[in-house]
Amino acid sequence: MAVKSVYRGSDNFEAQLLKGIMEQEGLQVFLQGAALQGAMGEVPAMGHLSIDVNDADQGRATAIIAAYERGDYALDDLDSGLDDEREDK
């Protein structure tokens, strides 16, 4: 199965957050370049992170990224979801 890159950036936190959101939405996600973060040191590393998804999931992944950029995934929403999960246990 072919994969498509849907995100390129240099912010590891944002890449990990997007990866988590996509996985929560049921997508299989491949984060490339995260291991390079520590090795880069002082060298500017623009666009070394990428998120790849299965070809069939490209549209859904792009929509998730657009929703994230609009602010549809507010931290308050994510925190309340975590609280709900804690209460279930």
PDB file with one MODEL, atoms N, CA, C and O in Angstrom:
MODEL        1
ATOM      1  N   MET A   1       0.845  -1.176   0.000  1.00  0.00           N
ATOM      2  CA  MET A   1       0.000   0.000   0.000  1.00  0.00           C
ATOM      3  C   MET A   1       0.892   1.241   0.000  1.00  0.00           C
ATOM      4  O   MET A   1       1.862   1.315   0.754  1.00  0.00           O
ATOM      5  N   ALA A   2       0.566   2.185  -0.826  1.00  0.00           N
ATOM      6  CA  ALA A   2       1.344   3.418  -0.943  1.00  0.00           C
ATOM      7  C   ALA A   2       0.979   4.385   0.182  1.00  0.00           C
ATOM      8  O   ALA A   2      -0.139   4.377   0.697  1.00  0.00           O
ATOM      9  N   VAL A   3       1.948   5.212   0.544  1.00  0.00           N
ATOM     10  CA  VAL A   3       1.693   6.243   1.549  1.00  0.00           C
ATOM     11  C   VAL A   3       1.914   7.616   0.934  1.00  0.00           C
ATOM     12  O   VAL A   3       2.684   7.772  -0.014  1.00  0.00           O
ATOM     13  N   LYS A   4       1.229   8.605   1.489  1.00  0.00           N
ATOM     14  CA  LYS A   4       1.335   9.984   1.032  1.00  0.00           C
ATOM     15  C   LYS A   4       1.724  10.860   2.209  1.00  0.00           C
ATOM     16  O   LYS A   4       1.240  10.661   3.324  1.00  0.00           O
ATOM     17  N   SER A   5       2.587  11.820   1.967  1.00  0.00           N
ATOM     18  CA  SER A   5       2.965  12.790   2.981  1.00  0.00           C
ATOM     19  C   SER A   5       1.877  13.863   3.056  1.00  0.00           C
ATOM     20  O   SER A   5       1.480  14.431   2.039  1.00  0.00           O
ATOM     21  N   VAL A   6       1.401  14.131   4.279  1.00  0.00           N
ATOM     22  CA  VAL A   6       0.340  15.119   4.459  1.00  0.00           C
ATOM     23  C   VAL A   6       0.783  16.292   5.333  1.00  0.00           C
ATOM     24  O   VAL A   6       0.053  17.274   5.469  1.00  0.00           O
ATOM     25  N   TYR A   7       1.975  16.197   5.926  1.00  0.00           N
ATOM     26  CA  TYR A   7       2.472  17.252   6.811  1.00  0.00           C
ATOM     27  C   TYR A   7       3.983  17.300   6.725  1.00  0.00           C
ATOM     28  O   TYR A   7       4.653  16.268   6.706  1.00  0.00           O
ATOM     29  N   ARG A   8       4.512  18.524   6.672  1.00  0.00           N
ATOM     30  CA  ARG A   8       5.947  18.744   6.771  1.00  0.00           C
ATOM     31  C   ARG A   8       6.153  19.911   7.701  1.00  0.00           C
ATOM     32  O   ARG A   8       5.474  20.931   7.588  1.00  0.00           O
ATOM     33  N   GLY A   9       7.091  19.769   8.624  1.00  0.00           N
ATOM     34  CA  GLY A   9       7.352  20.837   9.568  1.00  0.00           C
ATOM     35  C   GLY A   9       8.596  20.564  10.376  1.00  0.00           C
ATOM     36  O   GLY A   9       9.316  19.595  10.133  1.00  0.00           O
ATOM     37  N   SER A  10       8.838  21.429  11.340  1.00  0.00           N
ATOM     38  CA  SER A  10      10.007  21.250  12.186  1.00  0.00           C
ATOM     39  C   SER A  10       9.652  21.249  13.672  1.00  0.00           C
ATOM     40  O   SER A  10      10.539  21.140  14.518  1.00  0.00           O
ATOM     41  N   ASP A  11       8.358  21.370  13.998  1.00  0.00           N
ATOM     42  CA  ASP A  11       7.907  21.402  15.385  1.00  0.00           C
ATOM     43  C   ASP A  11       7.497  19.993  15.810  1.00  0.00           C
ATOM     44  O   ASP A  11       6.435  19.500  15.431  1.00  0.00           O
ATOM     45  N   ASN A  12       8.362  19.353  16.610  1.00  0.00           N
ATOM     46  CA  ASN A  12       8.109  17.981  17.026  1.00  0.00           C
ATOM     47  C   ASN A  12       6.827  17.868  17.847  1.00  0.00           C
ATOM     48  O   ASN A  12       6.075  16.907  17.688  1.00  0.00           O
ATOM     49  N   PHE A  13       6.572  18.838  18.721  1.00  0.00           N
ATOM     50  CA  PHE A  13       5.354  18.802  19.539  1.00  0.00           C
ATOM     51  C   PHE A  13       4.113  18.806  18.652  1.00  0.00           C
ATOM     52  O   PHE A  13       3.198  18.008  18.851  1.00  0.00           O
ATOM     53  N   GLU A  14       4.087  19.711  17.669  1.00  0.00           N
ATOM     54  CA  GLU A  14       2.937  19.789  16.778  1.00  0.00           C
ATOM     55  C   GLU A  14       2.785  18.506  15.966  1.00  0.00           C
ATOM     56  O   GLU A  14       1.672  18.011  15.791  1.00  0.00           O
ATOM     57  N   ALA A  15       3.892  17.970  15.474  1.00  0.00           N
ATOM     58  CA  ALA A  15       3.832  16.728  14.698  1.00  0.00           C
ATOM     59  C   ALA A  15       3.296  15.578  15.546  1.00  0.00           C
ATOM     60  O   ALA A  15       2.485  14.783  15.069  1.00  0.00           O
ATOM     61  N   GLN A  16       3.742  15.482  16.798  1.00  0.00           N
ATOM     62  CA  GLN A  16       3.260  14.415  17.684  1.00  0.00           C
ATOM     63  C   GLN A  16       1.776  14.607  17.998  1.00  0.00           C
ATOM     64  O   GLN A  16       1.021  13.637  18.064  1.00  0.00           O
ATOM     65  N   LEU A  17       1.366  15.853  18.189  1.00  0.00           N
ATOM     66  CA  LEU A  17      -0.040  16.154  18.465  1.00  0.00           C
ATOM     67  C   LEU A  17      -0.917  15.766  17.279  1.00  0.00           C
ATOM     68  O   LEU A  17      -1.948  15.116  17.450  1.00  0.00           O
ATOM     69  N   LEU A  18      -0.506  16.164  16.083  1.00  0.00           N
ATOM     70  CA  LEU A  18      -1.268  15.808  14.882  1.00  0.00           C
ATOM     71  C   LEU A  18      -1.324  14.295  14.694  1.00  0.00           C
ATOM     72  O   LEU A  18      -2.368  13.748  14.340  1.00  0.00           O
ATOM     73  N   LYS A  19      -0.216  13.633  14.926  1.00  0.00           N
ATOM     74  CA  LYS A  19      -0.172  12.170  14.821  1.00  0.00           C
ATOM     75  C   LYS A  19      -1.184  11.550  15.775  1.00  0.00           C
ATOM     76  O   LYS A  19      -1.920  10.638  15.396  1.00  0.00           O
ATOM     77  N   GLY A  20      -1.223  12.042  17.013  1.00  0.00           N
ATOM     78  CA  GLY A  20      -2.162  11.514  17.997  1.00  0.00           C
ATOM     79  C   GLY A  20      -3.611  11.744  17.613  1.00  0.00           C
ATOM     80  O   GLY A  20      -4.452  10.862  17.782  1.00  0.00           O
ATOM     81  N   ILE A  21      -3.903  12.926  17.098  1.00  0.00           N
ATOM     82  CA  ILE A  21      -5.273  13.229  16.676  1.00  0.00           C
ATOM     83  C   ILE A  21      -5.681  12.298  15.537  1.00  0.00           C
ATOM     84  O   ILE A  21      -6.781  11.744  15.542  1.00  0.00           O
ATOM     85  N   MET A  22      -4.791  12.129  14.564  1.00  0.00           N
ATOM     86  CA  MET A  22      -5.114  11.266  13.425  1.00  0.00           C
ATOM     87  C   MET A  22      -5.302   9.821  13.866  1.00  0.00           C
ATOM     88  O   MET A  22      -6.206   9.141  13.382  1.00  0.00           O
ATOM     89  N   GLU A  23      -4.467   9.348  14.770  1.00  0.00           N
ATOM     90  CA  GLU A  23      -4.618   7.976  15.266  1.00  0.00           C
ATOM     91  C   GLU A  23      -5.929   7.829  16.038  1.00  0.00           C
ATOM     92  O   GLU A  23      -6.596   6.799  15.944  1.00  0.00           O
ATOM     93  N   GLN A  24      -6.295   8.855  16.797  1.00  0.00           N
ATOM     94  CA  GLN A  24      -7.560   8.829  17.524  1.00  0.00           C
ATOM     95  C   GLN A  24      -8.744   8.761  16.555  1.00  0.00           C
ATOM     96  O   GLN A  24      -9.790   8.202  16.883  1.00  0.00           O
ATOM     97  N   GLU A  25      -8.570   9.332  15.363  1.00  0.00           N
ATOM     98  CA  GLU A  25      -9.602   9.297  14.332  1.00  0.00           C
ATOM     99  C   GLU A  25      -9.554   8.004  13.509  1.00  0.00           C
ATOM    100  O   GLU A  25     -10.315   7.839  12.556  1.00  0.00           O
ATOM    101  N   GLY A  26      -8.655   7.093  13.887  1.00  0.00           N
ATOM    102  CA  GLY A  26      -8.619   5.780  13.258  1.00  0.00           C
ATOM    103  C   GLY A  26      -7.660   5.622  12.094  1.00  0.00           C
ATOM    104  O   GLY A  26      -7.699   4.605  11.402  1.00  0.00           O
ATOM    105  N   LEU A  27      -6.787   6.617  11.857  1.00  0.00           N
ATOM    106  CA  LEU A  27      -5.836   6.526  10.757  1.00  0.00           C
ATOM    107  C   LEU A  27      -4.542   5.854  11.214  1.00  0.00           C
ATOM    108  O   LEU A  27      -4.128   5.987  12.365  1.00  0.00           O
ATOM    109  N   GLN A  28      -3.921   5.140  10.302  1.00  0.00           N
ATOM    110  CA  GLN A  28      -2.590   4.608  10.549  1.00  0.00           C
ATOM    111  C   GLN A  28      -1.597   5.688  10.109  1.00  0.00           C
ATOM    112  O   GLN A  28      -1.613   6.115   8.954  1.00  0.00           O
ATOM    113  N   VAL A  29      -0.739   6.125  11.025  1.00  0.00           N
ATOM    114  CA  VAL A  29       0.116   7.287  10.802  1.00  0.00           C
ATOM    115  C   VAL A  29       1.579   6.899  10.950  1.00  0.00           C
ATOM    116  O   VAL A  29       1.949   6.132  11.839  1.00  0.00           O
ATOM    117  N   PHE A  30       2.403   7.443  10.062  1.00  0.00           N
ATOM    118  CA  PHE A  30       3.842   7.200  10.090  1.00  0.00           C
ATOM    119  C   PHE A  30       4.543   8.545  10.244  1.00  0.00           C
ATOM    120  O   PHE A  30       4.502   9.377   9.337  1.00  0.00           O
ATOM    121  N   LEU A  31       5.188   8.759  11.399  1.00  0.00           N
ATOM    122  CA  LEU A  31       5.921   9.997  11.644  1.00  0.00           C
ATOM    123  C   LEU A  31       7.379   9.767  11.263  1.00  0.00           C
ATOM    124  O   LEU A  31       8.055   8.917  11.841  1.00  0.00           O
ATOM    125  N   GLN A  32       7.849  10.523  10.298  1.00  0.00           N
ATOM    126  CA  GLN A  32       9.212  10.376   9.798  1.00  0.00           C
ATOM    127  C   GLN A  32      10.079  11.540  10.300  1.00  0.00           C
ATOM    128  O   GLN A  32       9.626  12.685  10.321  1.00  0.00           O
ATOM    129  N   GLY A  33      11.304  11.255  10.698  1.00  0.00           N
ATOM    130  CA  GLY A  33      12.257  12.299  11.058  1.00  0.00           C
ATOM    131  C   GLY A  33      12.281  12.670  12.519  1.00  0.00           C
ATOM    132  O   GLY A  33      13.084  13.516  12.911  1.00  0.00           O
ATOM    133  N   ALA A  34      11.434  12.074  13.351  1.00  0.00           N
ATOM    134  CA  ALA A  34      11.407  12.433  14.772  1.00  0.00           C
ATOM    135  C   ALA A  34      12.720  12.081  15.457  1.00  0.00           C
ATOM    136  O   ALA A  34      13.142  12.780  16.378  1.00  0.00           O
ATOM    137  N   ALA A  35      13.367  11.012  15.022  1.00  0.00           N
ATOM    138  CA  ALA A  35      14.636  10.607  15.638  1.00  0.00           C
ATOM    139  C   ALA A  35      15.757  11.601  15.330  1.00  0.00           C
ATOM    140  O   ALA A  35      16.768  11.634  16.032  1.00  0.00           O
ATOM    141  N   LEU A  36      15.583  12.396  14.300  1.00  0.00           N
ATOM    142  CA  LEU A  36      16.605  13.381  13.942  1.00  0.00           C
ATOM    143  C   LEU A  36      16.586  14.595  14.858  1.00  0.00           C
ATOM    144  O   LEU A  36      17.548  15.363  14.891  1.00  0.00           O
ATOM    145  N   GLN A  37      15.497  14.773  15.603  1.00  0.00           N
ATOM    146  CA  GLN A  37      15.330  15.963  16.441  1.00  0.00           C
ATOM    147  C   GLN A  37      16.532  16.178  17.358  1.00  0.00           C
ATOM    148  O   GLN A  37      17.072  17.283  17.395  1.00  0.00           O
ATOM    149  N   GLY A  38      16.962  15.173  18.088  1.00  0.00           N
ATOM    150  CA  GLY A  38      18.086  15.311  19.008  1.00  0.00           C
ATOM    151  C   GLY A  38      19.418  15.408  18.305  1.00  0.00           C
ATOM    152  O   GLY A  38      20.342  16.041  18.816  1.00  0.00           O
ATOM    153  N   ALA A  39      19.534  14.799  17.153  1.00  0.00           N
ATOM    154  CA  ALA A  39      20.803  14.783  16.428  1.00  0.00           C
ATOM    155  C   ALA A  39      21.110  16.109  15.755  1.00  0.00           C
ATOM    156  O   ALA A  39      22.264  16.386  15.428  1.00  0.00           O
ATOM    157  N   MET A  40      20.096  16.926  15.545  1.00  0.00           N
ATOM    158  CA  MET A  40      20.289  18.182  14.829  1.00  0.00           C
ATOM    159  C   MET A  40      21.079  19.198  15.644  1.00  0.00           C
ATOM    160  O   MET A  40      21.851  19.977  15.085  1.00  0.00           O
ATOM    161  N   GLY A  41      20.891  19.194  16.966  1.00  0.00           N
ATOM    162  CA  GLY A  41      21.610  20.137  17.814  1.00  0.00           C
ATOM    163  C   GLY A  41      21.341  21.575  17.436  1.00  0.00           C
ATOM    164  O   GLY A  41      20.189  22.010  17.423  1.00  0.00           O
ATOM    165  N   GLU A  42      22.380  22.313  17.132  1.00  0.00           N
ATOM    166  CA  GLU A  42      22.267  23.735  16.806  1.00  0.00           C
ATOM    167  C   GLU A  42      21.906  23.990  15.347  1.00  0.00           C
ATOM    168  O   GLU A  42      21.618  25.128  14.976  1.00  0.00           O
ATOM    169  N   VAL A  43      21.917  22.969  14.526  1.00  0.00           N
ATOM    170  CA  VAL A  43      21.661  23.137  13.100  1.00  0.00           C
ATOM    171  C   VAL A  43      20.176  23.404  12.872  1.00  0.00           C
ATOM    172  O   VAL A  43      19.341  22.644  13.362  1.00  0.00           O
ATOM    173  N   PRO A  44      19.828  24.456  12.147  1.00  0.00           N
ATOM    174  CA  PRO A  44      18.414  24.677  11.848  1.00  0.00           C
ATOM    175  C   PRO A  44      17.856  23.527  11.022  1.00  0.00           C
ATOM    176  O   PRO A  44      18.457  23.117  10.029  1.00  0.00           O
ATOM    177  N   ALA A  45      16.736  23.024  11.426  1.00  0.00           N
ATOM    178  CA  ALA A  45      16.163  21.840  10.781  1.00  0.00           C
ATOM    179  C   ALA A  45      14.769  22.149  10.287  1.00  0.00           C
ATOM    180  O   ALA A  45      13.786  21.742  10.907  1.00  0.00           O
ATOM    181  N   MET A  46      14.671  22.843   9.208  1.00  0.00           N
ATOM    182  CA  MET A  46      13.363  23.214   8.679  1.00  0.00           C
ATOM    183  C   MET A  46      12.760  22.062   7.880  1.00  0.00           C
ATOM    184  O   MET A  46      13.372  21.549   6.944  1.00  0.00           O
ATOM    185  N   GLY A  47      11.579  21.677   8.258  1.00  0.00           N
ATOM    186  CA  GLY A  47      10.833  20.694   7.486  1.00  0.00           C
ATOM    187  C   GLY A  47      11.371  19.281   7.528  1.00  0.00           C
ATOM    188  O   GLY A  47      11.133  18.510   6.599  1.00  0.00           O
ATOM    189  N   HIS A  48      12.091  18.919   8.579  1.00  0.00           N
ATOM    190  CA  HIS A  48      12.636  17.567   8.625  1.00  0.00           C
ATOM    191  C   HIS A  48      11.643  16.532   9.137  1.00  0.00           C
ATOM    192  O   HIS A  48      11.902  15.333   9.033  1.00  0.00           O
ATOM    193  N   LEU A  49      10.520  16.962   9.685  1.00  0.00           N
ATOM    194  CA  LEU A  49       9.484  16.045  10.147  1.00  0.00           C
ATOM    195  C   LEU A  49       8.405  15.913   9.079  1.00  0.00           C
ATOM    196  O   LEU A  49       8.035  16.892   8.430  1.00  0.00           O
ATOM    197  N   SER A  50       7.915  14.709   8.909  1.00  0.00           N
ATOM    198  CA  SER A  50       6.781  14.531   8.003  1.00  0.00           C
ATOM    199  C   SER A  50       5.843  13.477   8.572  1.00  0.00           C
ATOM    200  O   SER A  50       6.257  12.542   9.257  1.00  0.00           O
ATOM    201  N   ILE A  51       4.585  13.662   8.268  1.00  0.00           N
ATOM    202  CA  ILE A  51       3.562  12.682   8.625  1.00  0.00           C
ATOM    203  C   ILE A  51       3.065  12.080   7.325  1.00  0.00           C
ATOM    204  O   ILE A  51       2.640  12.787   6.411  1.00  0.00           O
ATOM    205  N   ASP A  52       3.128  10.771   7.263  1.00  0.00           N
ATOM    206  CA  ASP A  52       2.650  10.030   6.102  1.00  0.00           C
ATOM    207  C   ASP A  52       1.462   9.175   6.524  1.00  0.00           C
ATOM    208  O   ASP A  52       1.417   8.659   7.640  1.00  0.00           O
ATOM    209  N   VAL A  53       0.512   9.034   5.622  1.00  0.00           N
ATOM    210  CA  VAL A  53      -0.651   8.181   5.857  1.00  0.00           C
ATOM    211  C   VAL A  53      -0.854   7.306   4.628  1.00  0.00           C
ATOM    212  O   VAL A  53      -0.302   7.574   3.560  1.00  0.00           O
ATOM    213  N   ASN A  54      -1.641   6.273   4.790  1.00  0.00           N
ATOM    214  CA  ASN A  54      -1.985   5.432   3.645  1.00  0.00           C
ATOM    215  C   ASN A  54      -2.679   6.286   2.587  1.00  0.00           C
ATOM    216  O   ASN A  54      -3.439   7.201   2.903  1.00  0.00           O
ATOM    217  N   ASP A  55      -2.405   5.972   1.351  1.00  0.00           N
ATOM    218  CA  ASP A  55      -2.937   6.727   0.214  1.00  0.00           C
ATOM    219  C   ASP A  55      -4.445   6.956   0.335  1.00  0.00           C
ATOM    220  O   ASP A  55      -4.937   8.049   0.053  1.00  0.00           O
ATOM    221  N   ALA A  56      -5.164   5.936   0.750  1.00  0.00           N
ATOM    222  CA  ALA A  56      -6.627   6.031   0.850  1.00  0.00           C
ATOM    223  C   ALA A  56      -7.078   7.003   1.939  1.00  0.00           C
ATOM    224  O   ALA A  56      -8.208   7.489   1.895  1.00  0.00           O
ATOM    225  N   ASP A  57      -6.217   7.295   2.915  1.00  0.00           N
ATOM    226  CA  ASP A  57      -6.572   8.169   4.034  1.00  0.00           C
ATOM    227  C   ASP A  57      -6.106   9.614   3.846  1.00  0.00           C
ATOM    228  O   ASP A  57      -6.280  10.438   4.745  1.00  0.00           O
ATOM    229  N   GLN A  58      -5.524   9.927   2.704  1.00  0.00           N
ATOM    230  CA  GLN A  58      -4.957  11.261   2.491  1.00  0.00           C
ATOM    231  C   GLN A  58      -6.000  12.366   2.677  1.00  0.00           C
ATOM    232  O   GLN A  58      -5.713  13.373   3.324  1.00  0.00           O
ATOM    233  N   GLY A  59      -7.184  12.199   2.132  1.00  0.00           N
ATOM    234  CA  GLY A  59      -8.224  13.216   2.243  1.00  0.00           C
ATOM    235  C   GLY A  59      -8.645  13.451   3.681  1.00  0.00           C
ATOM    236  O   GLY A  59      -8.789  14.597   4.106  1.00  0.00           O
ATOM    237  N   ARG A  60      -8.845  12.377   4.436  1.00  0.00           N
ATOM    238  CA  ARG A  60      -9.236  12.507   5.848  1.00  0.00           C
ATOM    239  C   ARG A  60      -8.123  13.172   6.647  1.00  0.00           C
ATOM    240  O   ARG A  60      -8.396  14.019   7.497  1.00  0.00           O
ATOM    241  N   ALA A  61      -6.870  12.799   6.386  1.00  0.00           N
ATOM    242  CA  ALA A  61      -5.744  13.382   7.113  1.00  0.00           C
ATOM    243  C   ALA A  61      -5.626  14.870   6.820  1.00  0.00           C
ATOM    244  O   ALA A  61      -5.384  15.664   7.728  1.00  0.00           O
ATOM    245  N   THR A  62      -5.795  15.250   5.572  1.00  0.00           N
ATOM    246  CA  THR A  62      -5.729  16.660   5.189  1.00  0.00           C
ATOM    247  C   THR A  62      -6.855  17.452   5.872  1.00  0.00           C
ATOM    248  O   THR A  62      -6.647  18.585   6.306  1.00  0.00           O
ATOM    249  N   ALA A  63      -8.037  16.851   5.963  1.00  0.00           N
ATOM    250  CA  ALA A  63      -9.162  17.506   6.640  1.00  0.00           C
ATOM    251  C   ALA A  63      -8.873  17.670   8.135  1.00  0.00           C
ATOM    252  O   ALA A  63      -9.221  18.698   8.717  1.00  0.00           O
ATOM    253  N   ILE A  64      -8.253  16.691   8.752  1.00  0.00           N
ATOM    254  CA  ILE A  64      -7.890  16.780  10.177  1.00  0.00           C
ATOM    255  C   ILE A  64      -6.887  17.895  10.401  1.00  0.00           C
ATOM    256  O   ILE A  64      -7.010  18.657  11.359  1.00  0.00           O
ATOM    257  N   ILE A  65      -5.893  17.999   9.522  1.00  0.00           N
ATOM    258  CA  ILE A  65      -4.896  19.066   9.646  1.00  0.00           C
ATOM    259  C   ILE A  65      -5.562  20.430   9.498  1.00  0.00           C
ATOM    260  O   ILE A  65      -5.258  21.353  10.253  1.00  0.00           O
ATOM    261  N   ALA A  66      -6.461  20.563   8.537  1.00  0.00           N
ATOM    262  CA  ALA A  66      -7.173  21.832   8.336  1.00  0.00           C
ATOM    263  C   ALA A  66      -8.006  22.174   9.575  1.00  0.00           C
ATOM    264  O   ALA A  66      -8.041  23.332   9.991  1.00  0.00           O
ATOM    265  N   ALA A  67      -8.670  21.190  10.162  1.00  0.00           N
ATOM    266  CA  ALA A  67      -9.468  21.418  11.367  1.00  0.00           C
ATOM    267  C   ALA A  67      -8.568  21.832  12.529  1.00  0.00           C
ATOM    268  O   ALA A  67      -8.924  22.719  13.305  1.00  0.00           O
ATOM    269  N   TYR A  68      -7.422  21.202  12.650  1.00  0.00           N
ATOM    270  CA  TYR A  68      -6.456  21.564  13.693  1.00  0.00           C
ATOM    271  C   TYR A  68      -5.996  23.009  13.515  1.00  0.00           C
ATOM    272  O   TYR A  68      -5.924  23.763  14.485  1.00  0.00           O
ATOM    273  N   GLU A  69      -5.687  23.390  12.286  1.00  0.00           N
ATOM    274  CA  GLU A  69      -5.215  24.748  12.007  1.00  0.00           C
ATOM    275  C   GLU A  69      -6.303  25.794  12.261  1.00  0.00           C
ATOM    276  O   GLU A  69      -5.989  26.937  12.591  1.00  0.00           O
ATOM    277  N   ARG A  70      -7.578  25.417  12.110  1.00  0.00           N
ATOM    278  CA  ARG A  70      -8.698  26.325  12.413  1.00  0.00           C
ATOM    279  C   ARG A  70      -8.944  26.429  13.914  1.00  0.00           C
ATOM    280  O   ARG A  70      -9.650  27.330  14.367  1.00  0.00           O
ATOM    281  N   GLY A  71      -8.370  25.515  14.682  1.00  0.00           N
ATOM    282  CA  GLY A  71      -8.584  25.520  16.130  1.00  0.00           C
ATOM    283  C   GLY A  71      -9.714  24.617  16.578  1.00  0.00           C
ATOM    284  O   GLY A  71     -10.185  24.728  17.710  1.00  0.00           O
ATOM    285  N   ASP A  72     -10.155  23.723  15.706  1.00  0.00           N
ATOM    286  CA  ASP A  72     -11.251  22.819  16.062  1.00  0.00           C
ATOM    287  C   ASP A  72     -10.858  21.807  17.141  1.00  0.00           C
ATOM    288  O   ASP A  72     -11.727  21.253  17.814  1.00  0.00           O
ATOM    289  N   TYR A  73      -9.581  21.567  17.306  1.00  0.00           N
ATOM    290  CA  TYR A  73      -9.097  20.646  18.331  1.00  0.00           C
ATOM    291  C   TYR A  73      -8.478  21.471  19.457  1.00  0.00           C
ATOM    292  O   TYR A  73      -7.260  21.474  19.633  1.00  0.00           O
ATOM    293  N   ALA A  74      -9.317  22.165  20.214  1.00  0.00           N
ATOM    294  CA  ALA A  74      -8.842  22.987  21.325  1.00  0.00           C
ATOM    295  C   ALA A  74      -8.375  22.086  22.461  1.00  0.00           C
ATOM    296  O   ALA A  74      -8.907  20.994  22.660  1.00  0.00           O
ATOM    297  N   LEU A  75      -7.379  22.553  23.202  1.00  0.00           N
ATOM    298  CA  LEU A  75      -6.857  21.763  24.315  1.00  0.00           C
ATOM    299  C   LEU A  75      -7.928  21.492  25.359  1.00  0.00           C
ATOM    300  O   LEU A  75      -7.913  20.439  25.995  1.00  0.00           O
ATOM    301  N   ASP A  76      -8.849  22.414  25.546  1.00  0.00           N
ATOM    302  CA  ASP A  76      -9.937  22.180  26.498  1.00  0.00           C
ATOM    303  C   ASP A  76     -10.755  20.965  26.095  1.00  0.00           C
ATOM    304  O   ASP A  76     -11.160  20.174  26.947  1.00  0.00           O
ATOM    305  N   ASP A  77     -10.999  20.815  24.796  1.00  0.00           N
ATOM    306  CA  ASP A  77     -11.750  19.655  24.302  1.00  0.00           C
ATOM    307  C   ASP A  77     -10.976  18.377  24.546  1.00  0.00           C
ATOM    308  O   ASP A  77     -11.549  17.370  24.962  1.00  0.00           O
ATOM    309  N   LEU A  78      -9.678  18.410  24.289  1.00  0.00           N
ATOM    310  CA  LEU A  78      -8.852  17.229  24.496  1.00  0.00           C
ATOM    311  C   LEU A  78      -8.772  16.882  25.970  1.00  0.00           C
ATOM    312  O   LEU A  78      -8.842  15.706  26.328  1.00  0.00           O
ATOM    313  N   ASP A  79      -8.626  17.886  26.842  1.00  0.00           N
ATOM    314  CA  ASP A  79      -8.557  17.644  28.275  1.00  0.00           C
ATOM    315  C   ASP A  79      -9.849  17.029  28.794  1.00  0.00           C
ATOM    316  O   ASP A  79      -9.805  16.116  29.618  1.00  0.00           O
ATOM    317  N   SER A  80     -11.002  17.512  28.330  1.00  0.00           N
ATOM    318  CA  SER A  80     -12.268  16.971  28.813  1.00  0.00           C
ATOM    319  C   SER A  80     -12.425  15.520  28.362  1.00  0.00           C
ATOM    320  O   SER A  80     -13.000  14.707  29.086  1.00  0.00           O
ATOM    321  N   GLY A  81     -11.923  15.192  27.184  1.00  0.00           N
ATOM    322  CA  GLY A  81     -11.954  13.805  26.725  1.00  0.00           C
ATOM    323  C   GLY A  81     -11.107  12.907  27.604  1.00  0.00           C
ATOM    324  O   GLY A  81     -11.482  11.768  27.887  1.00  0.00           O
ATOM    325  N   LEU A  82      -9.959  13.423  28.039  1.00  0.00           N
ATOM    326  CA  LEU A  82      -9.102  12.663  28.939  1.00  0.00           C
ATOM    327  C   LEU A  82      -9.773  12.480  30.288  1.00  0.00           C
ATOM    328  O   LEU A  82      -9.681  11.408  30.887  1.00  0.00           O
ATOM    329  N   ASP A  83     -10.455  13.524  30.775  1.00  0.00           N
ATOM    330  CA  ASP A  83     -11.164  13.407  32.052  1.00  0.00           C
ATOM    331  C   ASP A  83     -12.232  12.340  31.968  1.00  0.00           C
ATOM    332  O   ASP A  83     -12.418  11.568  32.909  1.00  0.00           O
ATOM    333  N   ASP A  84     -12.950  12.286  30.827  1.00  0.00           N
ATOM    334  CA  ASP A  84     -13.985  11.265  30.647  1.00  0.00           C
ATOM    335  C   ASP A  84     -13.386   9.865  30.691  1.00  0.00           C
ATOM    336  O   ASP A  84     -13.954   8.952  31.291  1.00  0.00           O
ATOM    337  N   GLU A  85     -12.219   9.706  30.040  1.00  0.00           N
ATOM    338  CA  GLU A  85     -11.560   8.395  30.044  1.00  0.00           C
ATOM    339  C   GLU A  85     -11.125   8.018  31.440  1.00  0.00           C
ATOM    340  O   GLU A  85     -11.236   6.852  31.820  1.00  0.00           O
ATOM    341  N   ARG A  86     -10.633   8.968  32.218  1.00  0.00           N
ATOM    342  CA  ARG A  86     -10.194   8.678  33.595  1.00  0.00           C
ATOM    343  C   ARG A  86     -11.367   8.247  34.457  1.00  0.00           C
ATOM    344  O   ARG A  86     -11.237   7.355  35.294  1.00  0.00           O
ATOM    345  N   GLU A  87     -12.520   8.887  34.248  1.00  0.00           N
ATOM    346  CA  GLU A  87     -13.698   8.545  35.034  1.00  0.00           C
ATOM    347  C   GLU A  87     -14.203   7.141  34.716  1.00  0.00           C
ATOM    348  O   GLU A  87     -14.782   6.473  35.572  1.00  0.00           O
ATOM    349  N   ASP A  88     -13.976   6.695  33.463  1.00  0.00           N
ATOM    350  CA  ASP A  88     -14.437   5.363  33.061  1.00  0.00           C
ATOM    351  C   ASP A  88     -13.630   4.255  33.725  1.00  0.00           C
ATOM    352  O   ASP A  88     -14.108   3.127  33.849  1.00  0.00           O
ATOM    353  N   LYS A  89     -12.427   4.566  34.145  1.00  0.00           N
ATOM    354  CA  LYS A  89     -11.539   3.518  34.703  1.00  0.00           C
ATOM    355  C   LYS A  89     -11.749   3.308  36.163  1.00  0.00           C
ATOM    356  O   LYS A  89     -11.082   2.468  36.768  1.00  0.00           O
TER     357      LYS A  89
ENDMDL
END
